[in-house]
Amino acid sequence: MKGKNMALEKKQKLQNGLVYLVLLSAYLVVTLLLFHWQAVGYDGKYWSDDGAYLMEIQGMDSGYDFPYPILFWTGRFFSLFTSPQHGLALAITLLNGLTPIALLFFFHRIVFGGKWVRAEKGIAAGILVFSLLFVSMLYPLTYLGRYNEVGEGFLYRYLGVFSPNPYHNATYLAARAFSVPAFFLFAEILDFYEKENRWYHPKYVLFSVWLLLATLSKPSFSLVMACAAGCIMLWRLFFHGFRQGVKAFFQLGIWFIPTFLVLLYQFGDVFRPGKISGEGIGIGFLTAWSTTTGNVPWSIFRGMAFPLAVLVFCILQREVPKLLRFSWQFYLAALCTLLFLYEKGYRMAHVNFAWGYMYALFFSFAVSLMILVGQTARRKQPFWQLGIQWGMYGLHLICGVDYFRVLFQGGMFH
């Protein structure tokens, strides 16, 4: 009997792996096509930031500074064997393709406790993981299937609301692959760092490395993570008493030092007054965000309807999981940076602090989906509550797939 069970487990693991490999291969092919078209500016469409990135890869002056080199190093490597455009497309595809692998690992770890699951559950987990890579902001369903053609007028989907999956920005996609393990590892560390009384822990090292790699790919995630982590750790230090918590605060805090040093260089150099790439960072309520939308609360709802639904029903059940709580703490830190910080000069219109907000959108969706899957499997909530949450997720997915279609056809991202 034991031998039969082991053979069945092996067979189902193989089935899970094959299905996930097929999904991953299809995703890589589709995204490679999109990134290739963006890099070459196919048919005069497919707008993205790749023009400046291509100049950076070729050692030309684009007028911008990019002190986050991982994407450019990777693009230069591939360019040794092909054109710069193809090299950049391959680099984006490779780095972005690491995200679903990391997501699946933590999905299994959090939802299934890292244990083996039957084939149907494993396959469902793989499909849900890839669905996270296509969810996006809500917009009127009358937009579905429509395209921004001349004479029709632009249909603003993204502008001011933003998306957890902005496929027009390569550095966001590159850094996300490293931000996934950094985010979930820190959530795990919060559960034990005050009890361990250790200056070294394997998870501290892994977290520090992943956070540094994310910073070297794009600083937006790391800035929000540093803000969220600092607020959480300082609150715990105050709440538990300074005598008990000071040592634990520094035992974990020192692992942020490599990232802090890189962030100081990145923001100190790029946004130093007088630089061609910027005129410094300013503080003002909605100074930048208000240039993209006239109704910020409505924009927040359109971007966060699903995570909000999950949070509301968890509160009604008087059970908010720690991971969900952390995802909202991370989101609030990102929201505050977008509300109050902006870049002075001509870069204000770029609303670049929205990139950290988009990481928060992504992790809010990822964590909320994991919590909802667990609630559904254990039937922790009434059917009608689960139905509302799954329905809301479905709406985000329908809009997200349609939004990806627009980009895939060369439409404008906004």
Disulfide bonds with the S-S distance in Angstrom:
none
